[in-house]
Amino acid sequence: MLSGTAYREYGHGWEFDFSGTELEMKLVSVSDDIAYLQRSPLRLFENGEPLGPAHAGHFVIRGIGKGAYSHWQNRLLFSTSDNTNPNTNGRVYSFDLKG
């Protein structure tokens, strides 16, 4: 489960930053980056249901949202399924690395 506050990034985009957490090195080592645009196996879930598409362009997440997300370096940029605030919509967000 993702714990803590998701920070508004821009538009429909929300962000979890894993900098300084115990997960940081593990997540960075498998994340998308400029050399590997679709490397991340991270799958994001809202109340147990998968969100997507994964590896979405950040402009898509911010502008359209609807569950699109990107695991980019040490952060997760995402949108909720209905573009609501993940901190107040009452849903649980979780992820795994089984993608």
N, CA, C and O of each residue as an XYZ file, in Angstrom:
396
protein
N       0.850     -1.175      0.000
C       0.000      0.000      0.000
C       0.894      1.236      0.000
O       1.922      1.271      0.678
N       0.499      2.236     -0.757
C       1.200      3.507     -0.737
C       0.737      4.272      0.498
O      -0.462      4.454      0.712
N       1.672      4.707      1.291
C       1.294      5.466      2.475
C       1.903      6.857      2.396
O       2.890      7.083      1.697
N       1.310      7.762      3.110
C       1.764      9.143      3.072
C       0.895      9.956      2.140
O      -0.130      9.485      1.647
N       1.315     11.163      1.911
C       0.552     12.099      1.105
C       1.016     12.078     -0.343
O       2.213     12.106     -0.628
N       0.052     12.030     -1.247
C       0.348     12.227     -2.668
C       0.312     13.733     -2.898
O      -0.622     14.410     -2.467
N       1.310     14.245     -3.563
C       1.395     15.678     -3.801
C       0.909     16.012     -5.205
O       1.244     15.328     -6.172
N       0.113     17.076     -5.302
C      -0.373     17.516     -6.607
C       0.815     17.952     -7.430
O       1.611     18.789     -7.005
N       0.926     17.376     -8.609
C       2.031     17.689     -9.507
C       1.588     18.785    -10.473
O       2.161     19.875    -10.470
N       0.597     18.518    -11.282
C       0.026     19.506    -12.200
C      -1.184     18.867    -12.851
O      -1.153     17.677    -13.167
N      -2.248     19.624    -13.059
C      -3.441     19.100    -13.709
C      -3.989     17.916    -12.941
O      -4.278     18.017    -11.748
N      -4.130     16.785    -13.631
C      -4.633     15.558    -13.006
C      -3.513     14.730    -12.388
O      -3.769     13.656    -11.845
N      -2.293     15.207    -12.462
C      -1.143     14.451    -11.989
C      -0.894     14.594    -10.498
O      -0.951     15.691     -9.943
N      -0.619     13.474     -9.866
C      -0.257     13.386     -8.457
C       1.059     12.639     -8.361
O       1.393     11.846     -9.240
N       1.809     12.890     -7.295
C       3.147     12.324     -7.213
C       3.438     11.736     -5.833
O       3.119     12.322     -4.799
N       4.059     10.551     -5.862
C       4.716      9.989     -4.700
C       6.201     10.031     -5.003
O       6.639      9.521     -6.034
N       6.970     10.624     -4.131
C       8.419     10.699     -4.284
C       9.038      9.726     -3.284
O       8.805      9.835     -2.080
N       9.818      8.785     -3.777
C      10.420      7.762     -2.932
C      11.817      8.132     -2.460
O      12.505      7.304     -1.862
N      12.247      9.363     -2.719
C      13.567      9.807     -2.268
C      13.675      9.675     -0.755
O      12.775     10.074     -0.016
N      14.779      9.116     -0.314
C      15.027      8.997      1.115
C      14.256      7.895      1.817
O      14.320      7.790      3.042
N      13.525      7.067      1.070
C      12.796      5.958      1.686
C      13.588      4.674      1.516
O      14.541      4.619      0.738
N      13.195      3.654      2.242
C      13.883      2.362      2.115
C      13.644      1.714      0.753
O      14.389      0.817      0.358
N      12.626      2.153      0.041
C      12.320      1.607     -1.287
C      13.079      2.302     -2.416
O      13.118      1.796     -3.538
N      13.673      3.442     -2.133
C      14.250      4.264     -3.201
C      15.200      3.499     -4.114
O      15.007      3.513     -5.330
N      16.210      2.839     -3.580
C      17.207      2.180     -4.429
C      16.593      1.044     -5.253
O      16.936      0.867     -6.422
N      15.696      0.283     -4.648
C      15.052     -0.815     -5.380
C      14.204     -0.274     -6.524
O      14.244     -0.806     -7.633
N      13.442      0.774     -6.261
C      12.561      1.315     -7.295
C      13.331      2.030     -8.397
O      12.984      1.913     -9.572
N      14.364      2.762     -8.030
C      15.162      3.464     -9.045
C      15.835      2.468     -9.980
O      15.951      2.722    -11.179
N      16.275      1.346     -9.445
C      17.010      0.376    -10.263
C      16.145     -0.286    -11.341
O      16.680     -0.851    -12.295
N      14.818     -0.224    -11.201
C      13.933     -0.834    -12.195
C      13.015      0.190    -12.874
O      12.104     -0.182    -13.613
N      13.257      1.465    -12.622
C      12.347      2.500    -13.123
C      12.570      2.806    -14.602
O      13.596      2.461    -15.186
N      11.581      3.458    -15.176
C      11.765      4.036    -16.502
C      12.706      5.228    -16.357
O      12.730      5.894    -15.322
N      13.465      5.482    -17.389
C      14.302      6.674    -17.457
C      14.573      6.964    -18.926
O      14.022      6.299    -19.803
N      15.390      7.922    -19.189
C      15.611      8.367    -20.572
C      16.188      7.251    -21.447
O      15.940      7.232    -22.652
N      16.946      6.329    -20.871
C      17.530      5.231    -21.645
C      16.584      4.044    -21.783
O      16.682      3.284    -22.747
N      15.669      3.877    -20.831
C      14.754      2.727    -20.805
C      13.339      3.233    -20.557
O      12.884      3.279    -19.414
N      12.652      3.608    -21.613
C      11.351      4.269    -21.489
C      10.231      3.355    -21.008
O       9.209      3.846    -20.528
N      10.398      2.032    -21.125
C       9.350      1.109    -20.682
C       9.918     -0.057    -19.886
O       9.467     -1.192    -20.040
N      10.901      0.210    -19.038
C      11.541     -0.830    -18.242
C      10.751     -1.186    -16.984
O      10.739     -2.351    -16.587
N      10.108     -0.240    -16.362
C       9.515     -0.463    -15.043
C       8.451     -1.559    -15.047
O       7.553     -1.554    -15.889
N       8.555     -2.500    -14.101
C       7.524     -3.527    -13.963
C       6.409     -3.092    -12.996
O       5.502     -3.874    -12.710
N       6.473     -1.856    -12.498
C       5.507     -1.409    -11.499
C       4.092     -1.417    -12.048
O       3.815     -0.891    -13.126
N       3.197     -2.035    -11.268
C       1.766     -2.024    -11.572
C       1.081     -1.283    -10.435
O       1.338     -1.563     -9.264
N       0.217     -0.346    -10.772
C      -0.475      0.489     -9.792
C      -1.930      0.058     -9.704
O      -2.571     -0.230    -10.715
N      -2.444      0.018     -8.469
C      -3.816     -0.431     -8.218
C      -4.581      0.604     -7.399
O      -4.017      1.286     -6.543
N      -5.860      0.703     -7.681
C      -6.783      1.544     -6.932
C      -7.858      0.613     -6.380
O      -8.623      0.026     -7.145
N      -7.919      0.476     -5.056
C      -8.837     -0.482     -4.420
C      -8.703     -1.877     -5.023
O      -9.700     -2.575     -5.206
N      -7.477     -2.281     -5.329
C      -7.215     -3.613     -5.857
C      -7.397     -3.768     -7.350
O      -7.063     -4.814     -7.906
N      -7.918     -2.753     -8.010
C      -8.126     -2.793     -9.467
C      -6.963     -2.111    -10.170
O      -6.523     -1.044     -9.740
N      -6.454     -2.715    -11.255
C      -5.315     -2.101    -11.942
C      -5.679     -0.775    -12.609
O      -6.754     -0.615    -13.188
N      -4.746      0.162    -12.505
C      -4.856      1.427    -13.231
C      -3.968      1.333    -14.467
O      -3.169      0.405    -14.600
N      -4.109      2.275    -15.346
C      -3.271      2.299    -16.540
C      -3.830      3.232    -17.581
O      -4.938      3.749    -17.442
N      -3.077      3.438    -18.599
C      -1.883      2.689    -18.978
C      -0.644      3.089    -18.164
O      -0.519      4.213    -17.678
N       0.260      2.115    -18.042
C       1.575      2.355    -17.450
C       2.452      3.028    -18.496
O       2.108      3.051    -19.678
N       3.566      3.566    -18.070
C       4.549      4.207    -18.961
C       3.926      5.359    -19.752
O       4.401      5.703    -20.834
N       2.871      5.946    -19.212
C       2.174      7.031    -19.917
C       3.051      8.279    -19.966
O       3.839      8.547    -19.059
N       2.891      9.021    -21.036
C       3.568     10.305    -21.127
C       3.080     11.222    -20.011
O       1.899     11.219    -19.665
N       3.985     11.992    -19.462
C       3.598     12.848    -18.342
C       2.551     13.872    -18.752
O       1.722     14.258    -17.927
N       2.565     14.317    -19.989
C       1.540     15.231    -20.476
C       0.170     14.556    -20.517
O      -0.849     15.221    -20.335
N       0.134     13.247    -20.754
C      -1.126     12.488    -20.750
C      -1.663     12.392    -19.320
O      -2.851     12.610    -19.083
N      -0.800     12.073    -18.389
C      -1.205     11.971    -16.984
C      -1.768     13.310    -16.510
O      -2.835     13.356    -15.896
N      -1.059     14.387    -16.791
C      -1.471     15.711    -16.332
C      -2.726     16.208    -17.048
O      -3.591     16.827    -16.429
N      -2.825     15.941    -18.345
C      -3.906     16.509    -19.144
C      -5.163     15.667    -19.234
O      -6.268     16.209    -19.252
N      -5.015     14.351    -19.290
C      -6.154     13.452    -19.447
C      -6.406     12.662    -18.165
O      -7.549     12.535    -17.726
N      -5.353     12.136    -17.573
C      -5.478     11.382    -16.325
C      -6.153     10.045    -16.525
O      -5.684      9.217    -17.306
N      -7.260      9.826    -15.817
C      -8.073      8.603    -15.934
C      -7.284      7.327    -15.648
O      -7.503      6.300    -16.290
N      -6.359      7.395    -14.673
C      -5.622      6.201    -14.257
C      -4.257      6.029    -14.886
O      -3.530      5.107    -14.516
N      -3.887      6.876    -15.815
C      -2.566      6.779    -16.439
C      -1.490      7.042    -15.385
O      -1.693      7.825    -14.457
N      -0.341      6.375    -15.542
C       0.739      6.594    -14.584
C       2.104      6.314    -15.203
O       2.221      5.718    -16.273
N       3.134      6.769    -14.485
C       4.516      6.601    -14.920
C       5.403      6.434    -13.699
O       5.376      7.262    -12.788
N       6.189      5.364    -13.679
C       7.211      5.169    -12.646
C       8.509      5.676    -13.255
O       9.160      4.975    -14.029
N       8.875      6.896    -12.900
C      10.019      7.556    -13.521
C      11.063      7.849    -12.448
O      10.835      8.658    -11.549
N      12.195      7.190    -12.552
C      13.307      7.319    -11.614
C      12.818      7.092    -10.182
O      12.367      5.989     -9.874
N      12.887      8.077     -9.307
C      12.533      7.842     -7.906
C      11.123      8.307     -7.549
O      10.820      8.538     -6.378
N      10.268      8.444     -8.549
C       8.915      8.903     -8.246
C       7.869      8.179     -9.076
O       8.153      7.585    -10.116
N       6.658      8.256     -8.573
C       5.501      7.710     -9.263
C       4.573      8.866     -9.560
O       4.018      9.477     -8.647
N       4.403      9.168    -10.837
C       3.471     10.197    -11.284
C       2.226      9.467    -11.760
O       2.313      8.598    -12.628
N       1.055      9.812    -11.198
C      -0.148      9.049    -11.506
C      -1.387      9.920    -11.461
O      -1.365     11.055    -10.986
N      -2.462      9.356    -11.970
C      -3.782      9.970    -11.876
C      -4.746      8.904    -11.366
O      -4.511      7.709    -11.546
N      -5.809      9.334    -10.740
C      -6.814      8.394    -10.266
C      -7.772      8.050    -11.404
O      -7.788      8.721    -12.436
N      -8.559      7.015    -11.211
C      -9.446      6.557    -12.286
C     -10.462      7.616    -12.697
O     -10.886      7.656    -13.852
N     -10.855      8.472    -11.759
C     -11.843      9.514    -12.067
C     -11.294     10.922    -11.859
O     -12.053     11.887    -11.763
N      -9.973     11.029    -11.790
C      -9.268     12.302    -11.643
C      -9.577     13.036    -10.341
O      -9.451     14.259    -10.276
N      -9.978     12.305     -9.308
C     -10.195     12.936     -8.010
C      -8.903     12.937     -7.205
O      -7.915     12.311     -7.589
N      -8.926     13.641     -6.097
C      -7.787     13.754     -5.208
C      -7.579     12.422     -4.473
O      -8.471     11.985     -3.746
N      -6.426     11.771     -4.645
C      -6.199     10.471     -4.001
C      -6.100     10.569     -2.481
O      -6.229      9.560     -1.787
N      -5.876     11.756     -1.964
C      -5.772     11.944     -0.523
C      -7.135     12.007      0.160
O      -7.236     11.803      1.370
N      -8.179     12.287     -0.612
C      -9.503     12.490     -0.010
C     -10.610     11.648     -0.634
O     -11.752     11.727     -0.182
N     -10.315     10.844     -1.657
C     -11.389     10.104     -2.334
C     -11.747      8.781     -1.654
O     -12.651      8.084     -2.114
N     -11.061      8.426     -0.579
C     -11.403      7.225      0.180
C     -10.910      5.915     -0.405
O     -11.268      4.847      0.092
N     -10.106      5.973     -1.438
C      -9.610      4.757     -2.076
C      -8.197      4.420     -1.586
O      -7.462      5.281     -1.103
N      -7.850      3.159     -1.724
C      -6.531      2.681     -1.327
C      -5.700      2.465     -2.587
O      -6.158      1.835     -3.541
N      -4.482      2.990     -2.586
C      -3.565      2.848     -3.716
C      -2.404      1.958     -3.300
O      -1.817      2.133     -2.233
N      -2.086      1.007     -4.157
C      -1.001      0.072     -3.880
C      -0.287     -0.235     -5.188
O      -0.764      0.095     -6.274
N       0.857     -0.868     -5.056
C       1.607     -1.261     -6.256
C       2.356     -2.550     -5.994
O       2.566     -2.951     -4.850
N       2.757     -3.191     -7.085
C       3.689     -4.301     -7.004
C       4.683     -4.161     -8.155
O       4.555     -3.270     -8.994
N       5.647     -5.026     -8.183
C       6.668     -4.992     -9.235
C       6.626     -6.272    -10.056
O       7.667     -6.796    -10.451
N       5.435     -6.769    -10.309
C       5.248     -8.034    -11.028
C       4.897     -7.863    -12.493
O       4.615     -8.843    -13.182
N       4.911     -6.626    -12.978
C       4.510     -6.355    -14.349
C       5.420     -6.902    -15.291
O       5.221     -6.758    -16.497
